[in-house]
Amino acid sequence: MIYPNDFEIKLNFDQIREHLKSYCLCPLGIAFVAKMRYTSDFDLLDKLLHQTKEFKQILDRQLLFPSQNYLDPTTHLQQLKIIGICLEPSVFFDLKVSLNTIRKCLTFFEDTEEFPYLKKLAEQVNLDPKILRKINEIIDDHGQLKDDASEELRLIRKNILEEESNIRKELDRILKALIRDKFSPEDSAITIRNGRMVVPVIAESKRKVKGFIHGESGTGQTVFIEPTQILEINNEIQDLKNREKREIIRILTELTAFMSFYQEDLIKAYQFLGLIDFIRSKAKLAIHLDGNLPLIKKETTINLQNARHPLLQLSLAKANKKIIPLNLKLNPQKRILLISGPNAGGKSICLKTLGILQYMLQCGLLPSCDEHSTMCLFNDIFLDIGDEQSIENDLSTYSSHLKNMKSFLQFASKNSLILIDEFGGGTEPQFGAAIAESILEKINEKKVFGVITTHFANLKSFADTTEGLLNGAMSFNIELLEPLFELKIGTPGSSFALELAKKIGLPEEIIHKSKEKLGTKPIVLEELIKKLENEKTKFYNKNQNTIHLERKFQEKLNQYDKLVTELETNKNKYLQEAKAKAKLLLIDVNKKIEQTIREIKESGAEKSKTKILRDEIKSLEKYLDAPINIPQKSETILNIDEEEFNPNEPLKIGDWVKLKDNGTIGKLLNIKNKDAEIAIGDLNSKVRIERLVKAQRKEYREQLIDENKNQNKTKINLNEKLANFSPHVDYRGMRGEDVLVQLIQLMDNALLFGINQLRIVHGKGDGILRRLIREKISNYNNVKTMYDEHADRGGAGVTIVEFK
């Protein structure tokens, strides 16, 4: 139930219909706009809304969907069953182009797996290809019958052309003679009058030319005569044209009869075209309003996010202004929102926004709110807004409001939405407020949902203490005494009547007397509301500032975490590099110690020689963290790695061990049953204990030396490099930065090996690679010259470099 009968006019939904009509392409779509109705059928609305959403996606993505030749020939289609009817060629032409549009629409949905709701709609259309094929055989692209529409028509038109050609030749001869005899003006030409070919003759000479006069010029100086010589030919042409007309009627009658067999399918096809036009107009409206499909629940709940009044949004957009969106939430615990605040603060707009968006949704339109919003369906919407004064029915404004309230109390239920503007107004405030509170109490008992605007303090207090009701207020800038048009839910609003009176400039004496007449209680309540509103605003601003600071803190925290991660990454990288360098340095130190021991042995442990060698080892201390302990006695030095070693002794933790199968040496860390844990370099590994044998420390050292040799096989082998060097290189297809790296290595090697000439292939292209190569080579002082290769061998695509 929608109450009252002029609901759409009061809520300005009639303007929404007008916008939809303006987006339609044909009367068929406009007819669907007019038939659009409010419904609470969940499944039907789900289908309608998804159809609109899918078409909005088609428009947003600018897909090639037909948008021309949306025509309405349904009036003529209704006549197809009349026996002997013959439709005009223009009608068939309209059918031709519009049926082609329908066919393209159907093909669009057949060729895609997207848009399931629209695809299902298209599947209901049965358009036999023979219909369009038959029309195309008869009607051309200009809306005329084709010459080959029938064999008889082809012969008739051929004869007409031949006769017209003959008559034109004869008339040309006659006209030349008339001009020569000064009977016709010199610039005369053959023309047609009453469907017959005639020649212009000077009025004074008309009796000198035999023939039939078909008329005269506007000035009367020229008459148009059909000469007697061509009278018979013209009659023959006229007879042929009459035969042509009869043949055309016969063909069109047959075509009309053929079309009558498909009348029902054609009517359904054009209903589909009109429906597509209607859905398209709804999608275009949604695009202009930024309308979206919210989550629709079967449970009664409303959570509008960034909701905008559609007409206000369009109006402000024309003025390049932005609308302030509305956030509104109602649920079974808080069902009725009581909005208070100053006049012109936006209370009525909030009420109308909810009303028109709910009505749009239940008419199958996408409401102007975020897609994250939640809405439900109501069986009834009751509206009480504006001046309902009626002279005819002898109703005052307040009487009319009471009449509306009576209907609300009689018909409203838990599936109803009520919208009441200026609740309790229009009569003496004391009685109006009391009646309004009583009505509100009864309405609340019915578990209805709704939005009510008011100025009455008793209603604010009632809403604050009654389950199911909640207060709301339109924000107001207390300092500037200007509305902010923002809805704040949770606290009532002040009307700011005295403050506005003061701002407007009423005498202070009147304002002071007004306060005295009010007494202290209303003023104290207003002051408390204003204070609460002020505190709430300050809290909101502080909260926003806190959110901003928290956001900045989170950004700094993220930056800190990123830096810590980078430091950890770099730390591990530097540690690995340091360990690698230390390992190499340790190998060098071990080599030096071994060499020292060998030289001491060879020199017979002479004191002077031993001192020199000890000083050399000490000089390595600056590269290590700890000093090198050198044995003081030559006897100890001689036995440095020759301590007692018994390979048959049981293994114990700390021993050096060797894997039997591959000879890898490590240190024994732990023994558990038949398993052992060993350290091989930086790697810990568990092996079966029977795979291990005891090893000497010097074996481990020798293994490290061998590993170092394998890792440092980077010494330059000049002979091998020279053997592999080629003075001919090809850099085509490579990136510039990669070419420069290889070019530097090529130039260095060429200079190292004394090469006289290089041949560099870089290709022509746009010349970028050639320029990079030549600019780099020009920096070498040893280059004598560089030039393009011979045209037969590559020309500008090859650079020859010669060295001094």
Sequence and secondary structure as in RCSB ss.txt:
>XXXX:A:sequence
MIYPNDFEIKLNFDQIREHLKSYCLCPLGIAFVAKMRYTSDFDLLDKLLHQTKEFKQILDRQLLFPSQNYLDPTT
HLQQLKIIGICLEPSVFFDLKVSLNTIRKCLTFFEDTEEFPYLKKLAEQVNLDPKILRKINEIIDDHGQLKDDAS
EELRLIRKNILEEESNIRKELDRILKALIRDKFSPEDSAITIRNGRMVVPVIAESKRKVKGFIHGESGTGQTVFI
EPTQILEINNEIQDLKNREKREIIRILTELTAFMSFYQEDLIKAYQFLGLIDFIRSKAKLAIHLDGNLPLIKKET
TINLQNARHPLLQLSLAKANKKIIPLNLKLNPQKRILLISGPNAGGKSICLKTLGILQYMLQCGLLPSCDEHSTM
CLFNDIFLDIGDEQSIENDLSTYSSHLKNMKSFLQFASKNSLILIDEFGGGTEPQFGAAIAESILEKINEKKVFG
VITTHFANLKSFADTTEGLLNGAMSFNIELLEPLFELKIGTPGSSFALELAKKIGLPEEIIHKSKEKLGTKPIVL
EELIKKLENEKTKFYNKNQNTIHLERKFQEKLNQYDKLVTELETNKNKYLQEAKAKAKLLLIDVNKKIEQTIREI
KESGAEKSKTKILRDEIKSLEKYLDAPINIPQKSETILNIDEEEFNPNEPLKIGDWVKLKDNGTIGKLLNIKNKD
AEIAIGDLNSKVRIERLVKAQRKEYREQLIDENKNQNKTKINLNEKLANFSPHVDYRGMRGEDVLVQLIQLMDNA
LLFGINQLRIVHGKGDGILRRLIREKISNYNNVKTMYDEHADRGGAGVTIVEFK
>XXXX:A:secstr
 EESTTHHHHTTHHHHHHHHHHH SSHHHHHHHHH      HHHHHHHHHHHHHHHHHHHTT     S     HH
HHTTTTSTT    HHHHHHHHHHHHHHHHHHHHHHT SS HHHHHHHTT    HHHHHHHHHHB TTSSB GGGS
HHHHHHHHHHHHHHHHHHHHHHHHHHHHHHTTSS TT   EEETTEEEEEEEGGGGGGS EEEEEE TTSSEEEE
EEGGGHHHHHHHHHHHHHHHHHHHHHHHHHHHHHHTTHHHHHHHHHHHHHHHHHHHHHHHHHHHT    EEESSS
 EEEEEE  HHHHHHHHHTT     EEEEEBTTEEEEEEE  TTSSHHHHHHHHHHHHHHHTTT   SS TT EE
E  SEEEEE S   BTTTTB HHHHHHHHHHHHHHH  TTEEEEESSTT SS HHHHHHHHHHHHHHHHHTT EE
EEE   HHHHHHHHHSTEEEEEEEEEETTTTEEEEEEEESS     HHHHHHHHT  HHHHHHHHHHH HHHHHH
HHHHHHHHHHHHHHHHHHHHHHHHHHHHHHHHHHHHHHHHHHHHHHHHHHHHHHHHHHHHHHHHHHHHHHHHHHH
HHTTS HHHHHHHHHHHHGGGGGSSS     SSHHHHHTTT     TTS   TT EEEETTT  EEEEEEEETTE
EEEEETTEEEEEEGGGEEEE HHHHHHHHHHHHHHHTTT   HHHHHHH  SEEE TT  HHHHHHHHHHHHHHH
HHHT  EEEEE   TTSHHHHHHHHHHTT TTEEEEEE  GGGTGGGEEEEEE 
